[in-house]
Structures are given as structure tokens and as C-alpha cells.
Amino acid sequence: MAAEPKDMRVGMGYDAHRLVSGRRLILGGVEIPYHLGLAGHSDADVLSHALGDALLGAVAAGDLGRHFPDSDPEYKNISSLILLAKIMEVVKGKGFRLVNVDAVIVAEAPRLVPHFPAMIANLTRILGLSPEDINLKATTTEKMGFAGKGEGIAAYAVVLVEKI
């Protein structure tokens, strides 16, 4: 007799923040040396935010803003890895486990690939995945749009979860 198929769901997330002076650039929980940082209520980590929204979407639990509103002072300058850990509690509470992550960061500068091992190390710890289950990519927009003009950075993430 064939095994019953598992309940699998896909979630997609997107986030973008403006680059500004006087802020640190945090991506995947890693501080990237750069003369600009991302503006936001939290640390504005667009990679963690996109992953969080993808996870919440996969389990039909709303979005980042609903769980962590920027009007709440509790989340002022908070590490987005802390938010991502709280989102993983929601995912587990709904009876799901994360299977894998695929994400892309859109930025004209700085160069991000050298920082991927540290980002993946942070994400494996928070998400409970092995490094082989997390794929990160970086791309530019060939100087088109806000990212291409160096006005901001965006991230897209896709996740697969399964019912446990």
C-alpha cells in the first residue's frame, strides 16, 4: 500500500527597505560593512523579513506587520532573527515543519556572496535546517529601479513546509 502524501505548502515572501546613512546594514542577521544601512523600525533585515513573511504565508498566519507592527515600541531596533524565531514558533504551533528555503537578495552594492556562509549559519540555527536546505542568491538589477540606483535593498524568499 502506498504511503499517504504529506500536506505540503509553499510560502512566498518579499521585503524592501530604503538605504540611509546612520544605520547598520544587517542581512540574515549579519552586519555587512557598508556606508549605508537599511531604514526600518526593527533592524530592517530584508532577508529575515522576506523569510518570515514566506513562513507565515505558508501556514496561513498572516504577515510580519500583523504579528510585529511597527507601531509597537517592543520591536524598535529588534534583531529580525528574534522575530524569525518567534515566527518559527507559529509554524510549529500550526503543526508544520520547514523543509527548505530559497531566497534572493536584490542589491546593486555591496557584494553579498562573501557573507552568505555567516548568514546561512544564523539561519540554520533559527530555522532548524541544515545548510544544504538553505539556498541564498544575490543579484543586481543592472542599475534599474530603486535597488539598481542604490536607494534600497529587497529580498524574495520561497519556503516549503510540511505537516508533521
C-alpha positions as CSV (number, residue, x, y, z in Angstrom):
1,M,0.0,0.0,0.0
2,A,1.3,3.4,-0.9
3,A,2.1,6.0,1.8
4,E,-0.3,8.8,2.2
5,P,1.0,12.1,0.7
6,K,2.1,14.7,3.3
7,D,0.3,18.1,3.5
8,M,2.9,20.3,1.9
9,R,2.6,24.1,1.4
10,V,4.6,26.8,-0.3
11,G,5.0,30.3,1.0
12,M,6.4,33.4,-0.8
13,G,7.8,36.5,0.9
14,Y,9.1,39.9,-0.2
15,D,10.5,42.8,1.6
16,A,12.3,46.0,0.7
17,H,13.8,48.9,2.8
18,R,15.5,52.2,1.9
19,L,19.2,52.6,2.3
20,V,20.1,55.5,4.6
21,S,23.1,57.0,6.5
22,G,23.5,56.3,10.2
23,R,22.2,52.7,10.2
24,R,23.9,49.4,10.2
25,L,23.4,47.1,7.2
26,I,22.0,43.8,8.6
27,L,21.2,40.9,6.3
28,G,20.5,37.4,7.5
29,G,21.5,38.6,11.0
30,V,25.0,39.5,9.7
31,E,26.3,43.1,9.9
32,I,27.7,43.9,6.4
33,P,30.4,46.6,6.3
34,Y,28.9,49.4,4.2
35,H,28.5,53.1,4.4
36,L,24.7,52.9,4.4
37,G,22.2,50.8,6.3
38,L,18.5,49.9,5.9
39,A,15.9,52.1,7.4
40,G,13.1,50.5,9.5
41,H,11.5,50.0,12.9
42,S,13.4,46.8,13.6
43,D,16.9,46.2,12.3
44,A,15.3,46.2,8.8
45,D,16.9,42.9,7.8
46,V,15.0,42.4,4.5
47,L,16.2,38.8,4.1
48,S,14.8,37.7,7.5
49,H,11.6,39.7,6.8
50,A,11.1,38.0,3.5
51,L,11.7,34.6,5.1
52,G,9.3,35.5,7.9
53,D,6.5,36.5,5.5
54,A,7.1,33.4,3.4
55,L,6.8,31.2,6.5
56,L,3.7,33.0,7.8
57,G,2.1,32.7,4.3
58,A,2.8,29.0,4.0
59,V,0.9,28.3,7.2
60,A,-1.9,30.9,6.5
61,A,-0.9,33.0,9.5
62,G,-0.9,36.5,8.1
63,D,2.2,38.6,7.6
64,L,5.0,40.2,9.5
65,G,3.2,43.5,10.1
66,R,0.3,41.8,11.7
67,H,2.5,39.9,14.2
68,F,5.1,42.6,14.8
69,P,3.5,46.1,14.0
70,D,5.9,48.9,13.5
71,S,3.7,51.0,15.9
72,D,4.8,48.7,18.8
73,P,7.8,50.0,20.7
74,E,8.7,46.5,21.8
75,Y,10.1,45.9,18.3
76,K,12.1,49.1,17.9
77,N,15.6,48.1,16.7
78,I,14.9,44.4,17.5
79,S,17.0,41.8,15.7
80,S,14.9,40.3,12.9
81,L,16.4,36.9,13.9
82,I,14.4,37.2,17.1
83,L,11.3,37.8,15.0
84,L,12.1,34.9,12.8
85,A,12.5,32.6,15.8
86,K,9.0,33.7,17.0
87,I,7.6,33.0,13.5
88,M,9.1,29.5,13.7
89,E,7.1,29.0,16.9
90,V,4.0,29.9,15.0
91,V,4.9,27.5,12.2
92,K,5.4,24.7,14.7
93,G,2.3,25.7,16.6
94,K,0.3,25.1,13.5
95,G,1.7,21.6,13.2
96,F,4.3,22.3,10.4
97,R,8.0,21.9,9.9
98,L,10.2,23.8,7.5
99,V,11.6,21.7,4.6
100,N,13.7,24.2,2.7
101,V,14.4,27.8,1.8
102,D,15.3,29.6,-1.4
103,A,15.9,33.3,-1.2
104,V,17.4,36.1,-3.4
105,I,18.7,39.5,-2.2
106,V,18.4,42.3,-4.8
107,A,21.2,44.9,-4.3
108,E,23.5,46.8,-6.6
109,A,26.0,47.1,-3.7
110,P,27.7,45.9,-1.5
111,R,28.9,42.4,-2.6
112,L,27.0,39.9,-0.5
113,V,28.1,36.5,-1.5
114,P,31.2,36.5,0.8
115,H,28.7,37.0,3.7
116,F,26.5,34.0,2.7
117,P,28.2,31.4,5.0
118,A,27.6,33.6,8.1
119,M,24.0,34.3,7.0
120,I,23.4,30.6,6.4
121,A,24.9,29.7,9.8
122,N,22.5,32.2,11.5
123,L,19.5,30.8,9.5
124,T,20.3,27.2,10.2
125,R,20.3,27.9,14.0
126,I,17.0,29.8,13.8
127,L,15.1,27.7,11.2
128,G,16.3,24.3,12.3
129,L,17.6,23.4,8.9
130,S,20.9,22.0,7.6
131,P,23.0,24.3,5.4
132,E,22.1,22.2,2.4
133,D,18.4,23.1,2.9
134,I,19.1,26.9,2.6
135,N,19.9,28.4,-0.7
136,L,20.8,32.1,-0.9
137,K,21.4,34.1,-4.1
138,A,22.3,37.7,-4.8
139,T,21.5,39.7,-7.9
140,T,21.6,43.3,-9.2
141,T,19.0,45.0,-11.4
142,E,21.6,46.3,-13.8
143,K,21.2,49.8,-12.3
144,M,17.4,49.8,-12.9
145,G,14.8,50.7,-10.3
146,F,15.4,51.6,-6.6
147,A,17.8,48.7,-5.9
148,G,19.8,49.5,-9.1
149,K,20.1,53.1,-8.2
150,G,21.4,52.2,-4.7
151,E,18.3,53.6,-3.0
152,G,17.3,50.3,-1.2
153,I,17.7,46.6,-1.0
154,A,15.0,44.0,-1.5
155,A,14.7,40.3,-0.8
156,Y,12.4,37.5,-2.1
157,A,12.0,34.1,-0.3
158,V,10.2,30.9,-1.0
159,V,9.7,28.2,1.6
160,L,8.3,24.7,1.6
161,V,6.7,23.4,4.8
162,E,5.1,20.1,5.6
163,K,2.5,19.0,8.1
164,I,4.0,16.9,10.9
